């Protein structure tokens, strides 16, 4: 029986639409991928997962309670699990320690699952389509603007109208977003302005990103814009494949 990859999205609309657009570009030749949506944010998930003694419940058992497609048979053939959630620093339940605990627990796709966080949320992928994304004034937003309603409005106002819908995100558009994301994550974590070294990008952990986001930006009431989607796909694929897909070195 073939093994399946499980993607767990926070939302049930935006993330699956983005995934459906990207899968044929980057993931078409890989293992079967199934996906489900948690339909609540990372702090709700934290509360649902945490036991009285401070341990975590199995996330697949929790998801199976609300998603009938995750049967016992399906769960048994899941070989890797990836989680995609928004940072949501304005949620009243936000605590840095909660995010640290989640990243520490969900740090291996084969074991408990691997958590990837978008700063401030999934719309960061759209944000990276703007031409001047890597200019200082566009790399961050104020924490107060990082609510769902405000940030979505900001993004929709600054991107080209063609990029409102993910159906317009072809390979060239996605390549541009990936390369900008590599530069942005390098800037966030080690203050370098450019890195097209895929080996280096793959070594940057979600824990490193969170520490840098918190210490360099959130403590100053800022959020550095970063989509986790390019980083997850880069983490998942072999170096040679991602270089080939992005035409690096050609």
N, C-alpha and C positions, 0 to 999 in steps of 0.2 A: 504494500500500500504506500502511495506517495506521501511525502511529508508536505505540510502546508505552512506558509508563513502567515501570521496573524498581525494585522494592523488594527490598533485600537485608537480611534479618533475621539477627540473631545466632543465635537459637534456632529450632527447628522446631515448637514447640508453642504457647507463650504468645503470641509476637508475631503469628503468623498468625491465632490466634483473636481477638486484639484488632483486628487489621486487618479481618477479616471482619465484625466488629460495627460498625466505624466507617465502612466504605466506603459503605454505603447512606445514611448520614447526611450525610457530607461530600464524598464523591468519586464519587457515582453518575453525575453528568452529565459527567464529565471523560474524558480519554483512557483507553484500555484499560490496565489495570495488571496486570502479571505479578509474581509474587514467588518468591523462592527463599530458602533458609536456608543460612548458612555453617556452622552447627553447631559453632562454637568461638568463643572470645572475641576481643576486639580485639587482644590481644597475640599470640595465635596468628596472627591475620591479618597483623599487622605483620611477623612473622618470615617468613611465607609470601610476602609481597609484596616484601620487601626484597631487592634484588640485591647482588652482591658490591661493586659500585661505589657503593652508597648510593642508587640510584634505585629506583623501584617498578615491578613488573610490572603488566600490565593485569589488573585484577581479574576482568573477564569471562572471560578466558582461564583463570584459575585456577578459577572457579566452574564453567565448562563441563566441567572434568575430572571433577567429581563429580555434576553435575546434567545428565543427558541431555536434559532439556527445553530447555536453553539451546543450541540448535543454531546453526550459523552463520547460517541464515536468520533466526532469532529475534533474534540479537544485532545483525544489520544494521539492524533496524527499531526498536531501542531508542533513544529520543531523549533520555531523562533517566533518571538513576540516583540512587537515594537509599539510603543505608546507615543501619541502626539498630543501635547497639551499646550495651552497658553499660559503665560506667566501670571497675568492678572494681579499685579501688585496692589491694586486698589480694593481688592476684595477684603472685607472686614476680618476675614479669617487668616489673612496672609501673615506668615511668620517665616523668616529666612530658614529657621531650623526645620520647618516642615518640608520645605523644598529640598534641603540638604538630605533629610531622611529618605525622601522619595527617590532622589537621584542615587543615593547610596544603595538602596534596596533594588531599584530597577536599573542595574548597571551591566546586565549581561542578557542578551537576547535569547540565549539558550536556557538560562536558568529561570529567573523570575520575570524576565522581560527587560527591555531597554527603553528608558524614557528620554524623549527629545522634547525640548521646550522652545516655543517661539516667543520672541520678545518684541512687542508685548503680546502679540497674538498672530493667528494664521495669516491675517491680511498683510503681514510683513513681506510675504512673497510678492504680492502685488506692488507694494511700496518700492521694491527694488527695481521695478521697470522704469522708474523715472531716470532721465538722462544723467542728472547731477546727484544721484543717490549717494555717491562717495564724497561729496563735498561736505565740509564740517557742519554746515547748517542743516543738512538733511539726514545726517547719520543718527541723530537722536531726537527724541521728543520729550516734552515735560511729562513727568509722572501723572500729573493731573489730566493730561490728554490721553492717557492710556486706558481709558474705559472703553468698553465695546462700542457704544454709540458714538463717542467722540472720535475714536481712532478710525473707525470705518468711514466716518464722514471726511476726516482729514485725507485718508488715502484716496477715496473716490474723487475728491476735489483736485488732487495733484497729479493723478495718473492720466494718461491719454485715454480717451473714451473707448478706444479699441480694446483696451486691456481691462475693461470692467468685467468681462466674462472670460472664464478660463479657456473657452473654446478657441480664443485667439492666441493662446500660448503655444506656439509651435516650437520646434527644436531650437531655432535661432534665438527666440525670445528666452527660452529656458536656459540656454547656454549663457547668455548675458547675465541672467539672474544668478546662476551658479557662480560665475566668475566674480561678480560683485560680492556675493556672499562669502567667498573665500577671502577676499580682501577685507571685508568687514569683520569677520571673525578673527583674522590676524590682528587687525587694529584693536579690537576689543580685548584680546587676551595678552598681546605682547607689544602693542603700540607700533607694530610695523604696518606700513601702508599697502603692502602687496605680498601675496603668496600664491603662486600657482603650483607649488610643490604639493602634490596630492598626498604623498607620504606624510608630510608635515600636517596637513589638514586632518588626516585620519587620526593623528595622535592627539588632537585637541579634544579633551573630554567635555562632556556636559557639565561636570563638576567645575572644571576650570572656567567655563563660560559663565556659569552662575556666580562664582566668586568674583570674577571681573565685573560682571554686570552690577552686582551688589556694591562692591567696594569703590569702583570707579564712577558709577553712574547713579544708582538708586540712592545712595547716601547724599547725593547732590540733587535729588528729586528729578533725575533724568532716567531715560531708558534708551539704550543703544538698540536700534532696530536690527533684528536678526531673525530670519526664517530658519526653522530647523529642518525643513524639507530637503534642501540641497545637502545638508550635513548628514542626514540620515541615509540618503541614497549613496553618498560618497562613502559612508561607513560600511554600507551593505555590499557594495560592488567591489570587485578587485581593482587595484590601481590601474592596470592596463586597460580595463574595460571603461572606466570613467574617463581616462585620458583619451581613449579612442572616441567615445561619445561626444566629448567636448572638443575634439580635434586639437588637443594640446600637443605642442611639439611639431605640428604640421605647418 
